[in-house]
Amino acid sequence: MNSTFQDLLQKFFLKRMMNQKNVSPETIKSYRDTFRLYVHYLRIAHKCPPYQIGMEHIEAEFILGFLEYLSNERKNQPKTINSRLAAIHAFLHFISFERPEYSAVVQRSLMIPFRKAEKRQMDFLTKEEVDSLLDACSMNEALGRRDKLMVLILYNTGVRVSELLSLKCRDVLFDGSGSLAYIHVTGKGRKDRNVPLWKVTVAFIKKYINENGLKQDDKLFINYTGDELTRSGVRYRIACLVEKAQNTSPGLKNKTISPHTFRHSTALHLLQSGVDISTIAIWLGHESINTTHKYMEADIEMKQRILEKMAEPSIGSYRYRPPDDILSFLASL
């Protein structure tokens, strides 16, 4: 790579991302993969080997071509493409700070808009469906008991799957009586938070730790071979539980259930129980309360759908005929 581009990219990761912003390993991995893909794109689309990449390659035309490549060749969805563009934007902002002489080029590239992503309706679990998933866990098998604890913690706390998998026994903090506890979670951006646990979750965790002989520094969740449980492992086990639970909760057949569905469900049920939105934001580890606001919107949409099923009262008609000049104006738009 051109020394200027290479130096800036290295500083971006080492100085800005890791040192100044102290971002999570997941964010580093996501941004790293974006630039790996960008380097690959420049090589195959513009015959530009990595060592020849220079500052001219932050021009808008190259970035636009990269986004088209992600869409047409890699078949990425708008959400994924926007994630890649966000990583590039962050790098461009860093360039404008470190090397102001490139500001004009940077500003043109920063004007590249994010793609409009279709808003997908979130799936939520009802309390009955959560109970069905818990009942689907076989208590006669160690794997089933582990799965039950996994579902309990996901629903009780609303943690992300990455946060779930990083939990160690020392992250479960008991009070003096041993009947109450909370978990210490390290979330996005290395932000810590403590989430309280139900008594039933506390009792199950204690039995689980004792049964498996786990020590303070041991991971809470391991797979059947004794290695650390993975994201794909969690998704697979939840899929198995959903398939089994459909016998008692047929509504699960029409929902796409993932580990994140539990997080959505926790937030919605907290909101419906009267917990204020700022507390839910802290509970979930949201950096901005605007992120939590989507659950208020989802709750209103659900209530609206219920309202639409009710028969409306008959109160006669109310007709309004706009004047011709308004109709002409609207027709001209």
C-alpha positions as CSV (number, residue, x, y, z in Angstrom):
1,M,0.0,0.0,0.0
2,N,1.0,3.6,-0.5
3,S,2.8,4.6,2.7
4,T,0.4,7.5,3.5
5,F,-2.7,5.3,3.2
6,Q,-1.2,2.5,5.0
7,D,0.1,4.7,7.9
8,L,-3.3,6.3,8.2
9,L,-5.2,3.0,8.2
10,Q,-2.8,1.6,10.9
11,K,-3.2,4.8,13.0
12,F,-7.0,4.6,12.6
13,F,-7.1,1.1,14.2
14,L,-4.3,1.4,16.7
15,K,-4.6,5.1,17.8
16,R,-8.3,6.0,17.2
17,M,-10.2,2.8,17.6
18,M,-8.2,0.8,20.2
19,N,-6.4,3.6,22.2
20,Q,-8.7,6.6,22.1
21,K,-12.1,5.1,21.7
22,N,-11.3,1.7,23.3
23,V,-13.9,-0.1,21.1
24,S,-14.9,-3.7,21.6
25,P,-13.1,-6.6,19.8
26,E,-16.3,-7.2,17.8
27,T,-16.2,-3.6,16.4
28,I,-12.5,-4.0,15.5
29,K,-13.3,-7.3,13.7
30,S,-16.2,-5.7,11.8
31,Y,-14.2,-2.7,10.7
32,R,-11.2,-4.9,9.8
33,D,-13.3,-7.1,7.6
34,T,-14.7,-4.0,5.8
35,F,-11.2,-2.9,4.8
36,R,-10.2,-6.4,3.9
37,L,-13.2,-6.5,1.5
38,Y,-12.3,-3.0,0.2
39,V,-8.7,-4.1,-0.6
40,H,-10.0,-7.2,-2.3
41,Y,-12.5,-5.1,-4.3
42,L,-9.8,-2.7,-5.5
43,R,-7.6,-5.6,-6.6
44,I,-10.3,-7.4,-8.6
45,A,-12.2,-4.4,-10.0
46,H,-9.4,-1.9,-10.6
47,K,-6.4,-4.2,-10.9
48,C,-4.8,-2.4,-8.0
49,P,-2.7,-4.6,-5.8
50,P,-2.6,-3.8,-2.1
51,Y,0.8,-2.2,-2.2
52,Q,-0.4,0.4,-4.8
53,I,-3.4,1.6,-2.8
54,G,-3.1,5.3,-2.2
55,M,-5.1,8.3,-1.0
56,E,-6.7,8.6,-4.4
57,H,-8.7,5.5,-3.6
58,I,-10.7,7.3,-1.0
59,E,-12.4,9.2,-3.8
60,A,-16.2,8.8,-3.9
61,E,-16.2,6.9,-7.2
62,F,-14.2,4.0,-5.7
63,I,-16.3,3.8,-2.6
64,L,-19.5,3.9,-4.6
65,G,-18.2,1.1,-6.8
66,F,-17.4,-0.9,-3.6
67,L,-21.0,-0.5,-2.4
68,E,-22.2,-1.7,-5.8
69,Y,-19.9,-4.7,-5.5
70,L,-21.2,-5.6,-2.1
71,S,-24.8,-5.4,-3.4
72,N,-24.4,-7.1,-6.8
73,E,-21.5,-9.5,-6.3
74,R,-21.7,-10.4,-2.7
75,K,-25.6,-10.0,-2.5
76,N,-25.3,-8.1,0.7
77,Q,-28.5,-6.6,2.2
78,P,-28.8,-2.8,2.7
79,K,-28.2,-3.2,6.5
80,T,-24.8,-4.9,5.9
81,I,-23.8,-2.4,3.2
82,N,-24.6,0.4,5.6
83,S,-22.5,-1.2,8.2
84,R,-19.5,-1.3,5.8
85,L,-20.1,2.3,4.8
86,A,-20.2,3.4,8.5
87,A,-16.7,1.9,8.9
88,I,-15.4,3.8,5.9
89,H,-17.1,7.0,7.1
90,A,-15.3,6.6,10.5
91,F,-12.0,6.2,8.7
92,L,-12.7,9.3,6.5
93,H,-13.5,11.4,9.6
94,F,-10.1,10.3,11.0
95,I,-8.3,11.3,7.8
96,S,-9.9,14.7,7.8
97,F,-8.6,15.2,11.4
98,E,-5.1,13.8,10.8
99,R,-4.6,15.2,7.2
100,P,-6.7,18.3,6.7
101,E,-5.2,18.7,3.1
102,Y,-7.5,15.8,2.1
103,S,-10.6,17.4,3.5
104,A,-12.2,18.2,0.1
105,V,-11.9,14.7,-1.1
106,V,-13.1,13.4,2.3
107,Q,-16.2,15.6,2.3
108,R,-17.3,14.4,-1.1
109,S,-16.9,10.8,0.0
110,L,-18.8,11.5,3.2
111,M,-21.8,12.7,1.2
112,I,-22.4,9.1,-0.1
113,P,-25.7,8.3,1.6
114,F,-26.6,5.2,3.5
115,R,-29.0,2.9,1.7
116,K,-32.6,2.8,2.7
117,A,-33.2,-0.5,4.5
118,E,-36.6,-2.0,4.6
119,K,-37.8,-1.8,8.2
120,R,-38.4,-5.4,9.3
121,Q,-41.0,-6.0,12.0
122,M,-39.4,-7.3,15.1
123,D,-40.5,-10.7,16.4
124,F,-41.3,-11.0,20.1
125,L,-41.9,-13.9,22.4
126,T,-44.9,-14.1,24.7
127,K,-44.5,-15.2,28.3
128,E,-46.2,-18.5,27.3
129,E,-43.8,-19.0,24.4
130,V,-40.8,-18.5,26.7
131,D,-42.3,-21.0,29.2
132,S,-42.7,-23.5,26.3
133,L,-39.0,-23.0,25.3
134,L,-38.0,-23.6,28.9
135,D,-40.2,-26.7,29.1
136,A,-38.5,-28.0,25.9
137,C,-35.2,-28.2,27.7
138,S,-34.6,-31.8,28.9
139,M,-33.7,-31.7,32.6
140,N,-32.5,-35.3,32.4
141,E,-29.5,-34.3,30.3
142,A,-26.6,-32.0,31.1
143,L,-27.1,-30.3,27.7
144,G,-30.7,-29.6,28.4
145,R,-29.9,-28.1,31.8
146,R,-27.3,-25.9,30.2
147,D,-29.9,-24.8,27.5
148,K,-32.4,-24.0,30.2
149,L,-29.9,-21.7,32.0
150,M,-29.1,-20.1,28.7
151,V,-32.8,-19.3,28.0
152,L,-33.3,-18.1,31.5
153,I,-30.4,-15.7,31.4
154,L,-31.3,-14.4,27.9
155,Y,-34.8,-13.7,28.9
156,N,-34.1,-12.5,32.4
157,T,-31.4,-10.0,31.4
158,G,-31.8,-9.3,27.7
159,V,-28.0,-9.6,27.2
160,R,-26.6,-9.8,23.7
161,V,-25.3,-13.2,22.6
162,S,-21.7,-11.9,22.7
163,E,-22.3,-10.8,26.3
164,L,-23.8,-14.2,27.2
165,L,-20.9,-16.1,25.8
166,S,-18.3,-13.9,27.6
167,L,-19.9,-14.6,31.1
168,K,-17.7,-16.2,33.6
169,C,-18.7,-17.6,37.0
170,R,-17.1,-14.6,38.7
171,D,-19.6,-12.3,36.8
172,V,-22.4,-13.8,38.9
173,L,-22.4,-11.7,42.1
174,F,-24.4,-13.1,45.0
175,D,-25.6,-11.2,48.1
176,G,-24.9,-12.3,51.6
177,S,-27.9,-14.7,51.7
178,G,-27.0,-16.3,48.4
179,S,-30.7,-16.0,47.2
180,L,-30.3,-12.8,45.4
181,A,-27.7,-11.9,42.7
182,Y,-27.0,-9.9,39.6
183,I,-24.6,-10.4,36.7
184,H,-21.8,-8.1,35.7
185,V,-21.9,-7.5,32.0
186,T,-19.3,-6.0,29.8
187,G,-21.1,-4.7,26.7
188,K,-20.5,-2.7,23.6
189,G,-17.7,-0.3,23.8
190,R,-16.4,-2.1,26.9
191,K,-19.2,-0.4,28.9
192,D,-20.1,-2.3,32.1
193,R,-23.5,-2.7,33.7
194,N,-25.1,-4.8,36.4
195,V,-28.4,-6.6,35.7
196,P,-30.5,-8.2,38.5
197,L,-31.5,-11.8,38.4
198,W,-34.8,-13.5,39.4
199,K,-34.6,-15.8,42.4
200,V,-35.4,-18.8,40.1
201,T,-32.5,-17.8,37.9
202,V,-30.1,-17.5,40.9
203,A,-31.1,-20.9,42.3
204,F,-30.6,-22.5,38.8
205,I,-27.2,-20.9,38.4
206,K,-26.0,-22.1,41.8
207,K,-27.0,-25.7,41.0
208,Y,-25.5,-25.5,37.5
209,I,-22.1,-24.2,38.8
210,N,-22.0,-26.9,41.6
211,E,-23.0,-29.7,39.2
212,N,-20.3,-28.8,36.7
213,G,-17.7,-28.0,39.3
214,L,-17.0,-24.6,37.7
215,K,-14.4,-22.3,39.2
216,Q,-14.5,-18.5,39.3
217,D,-12.5,-18.0,36.1
218,D,-14.4,-20.6,34.1
219,K,-16.8,-19.7,31.3
220,L,-20.4,-20.2,32.3
221,F,-21.4,-21.8,29.0
222,I,-19.4,-24.6,27.3
223,N,-20.4,-27.1,24.6
224,Y,-20.7,-30.8,24.9
225,T,-16.9,-31.3,24.2
226,G,-16.0,-29.0,27.0
227,D,-14.9,-26.1,24.8
228,E,-16.4,-22.6,24.8
229,L,-19.9,-22.3,23.4
230,T,-20.0,-20.3,20.1
231,R,-22.6,-18.0,18.5
232,S,-23.5,-20.6,16.0
233,G,-23.9,-23.1,18.8
234,V,-26.4,-20.9,20.7
235,R,-28.4,-20.3,17.5
236,Y,-28.5,-24.0,16.8
237,R,-29.6,-24.9,20.3
238,I,-32.3,-22.3,20.2
239,A,-33.5,-23.5,16.8
240,C,-33.8,-27.1,18.3
241,L,-35.8,-25.8,21.3
242,V,-38.1,-23.7,19.0
243,E,-38.8,-26.8,16.9
244,K,-39.7,-28.8,19.9
245,A,-41.7,-26.0,21.6
246,Q,-43.9,-25.6,18.6
247,N,-46.0,-28.5,19.7
248,T,-47.3,-26.5,22.7
249,S,-46.9,-23.0,21.2
250,P,-47.9,-23.2,17.5
251,G,-47.4,-19.4,17.1
252,L,-43.6,-20.0,17.1
253,K,-43.9,-21.4,13.6
254,N,-44.6,-18.0,12.2
255,K,-41.7,-16.2,14.0
256,T,-38.0,-16.0,13.3
257,I,-36.4,-16.7,16.7
258,S,-32.8,-15.9,17.4
259,P,-30.8,-15.1,20.5
260,H,-31.6,-11.4,19.9
261,T,-35.3,-12.1,20.0
262,F,-35.0,-12.7,23.7
263,R,-33.5,-9.2,24.1
264,H,-36.4,-7.7,22.2
265,S,-38.9,-9.6,24.3
266,T,-37.2,-8.6,27.6
267,A,-37.3,-4.9,26.6
268,L,-41.0,-5.1,25.5
269,H,-42.1,-7.0,28.6
270,L,-40.3,-4.5,30.9
271,L,-42.0,-1.7,29.1
272,Q,-45.4,-3.3,29.3
273,S,-44.8,-3.9,33.0
274,G,-44.4,-0.2,33.6
275,V,-40.6,0.2,33.7
276,D,-39.6,3.6,32.3
277,I,-37.7,3.7,29.1
278,S,-34.5,5.2,30.6
279,T,-34.2,2.3,33.1
280,I,-34.7,-0.2,30.2
281,A,-31.9,1.6,28.2
282,I,-29.5,1.1,31.2
283,W,-30.7,-2.5,31.6
284,L,-30.0,-3.3,28.0
285,G,-26.7,-1.3,27.8
286,H,-28.0,1.1,25.1
287,E,-25.7,4.1,24.6
288,S,-28.6,6.2,23.4
289,I,-32.2,6.2,24.7
290,N,-33.2,6.6,21.0
291,T,-32.2,3.0,20.5
292,T,-34.6,1.9,23.2
293,H,-37.4,4.1,21.8
294,K,-38.1,1.5,19.1
295,Y,-39.7,-0.8,21.7
296,M,-42.2,2.0,22.5
297,E,-43.0,2.1,18.8
298,A,-43.4,-1.6,18.7
299,D,-45.7,-1.6,21.7
300,I,-47.9,1.0,20.1
301,E,-48.0,-0.9,16.8
302,M,-49.1,-4.1,18.7
303,K,-51.8,-2.2,20.5
304,Q,-52.9,-0.6,17.2
305,R,-53.3,-4.0,15.6
306,I,-55.5,-5.1,18.6
307,L,-57.5,-2.0,18.2
308,E,-58.1,-2.6,14.5
309,K,-59.7,-5.9,15.4
310,M,-62.3,-4.2,17.5
311,A,-65.6,-3.0,15.9
312,E,-65.6,0.8,15.5
313,P,-68.6,2.7,16.7
314,S,-71.0,4.2,14.1
315,I,-71.0,7.9,14.4
316,G,-72.2,8.9,10.9
317,S,-70.1,10.3,8.1
318,Y,-67.9,13.3,7.9
319,R,-67.2,14.4,4.4
320,Y,-64.8,17.1,3.3
321,R,-64.3,18.2,-0.3
322,P,-61.1,20.2,-0.8
323,P,-61.4,23.2,-3.1
324,D,-60.2,22.8,-6.6
325,D,-57.0,24.9,-6.0
326,I,-55.8,22.4,-3.4
327,L,-56.5,19.5,-5.7
328,S,-54.6,21.2,-8.5
329,F,-51.7,21.9,-6.2
330,L,-51.5,18.2,-5.0
331,A,-51.8,17.0,-8.6
332,S,-48.8,19.2,-9.5
333,L,-46.5,17.5,-7.0
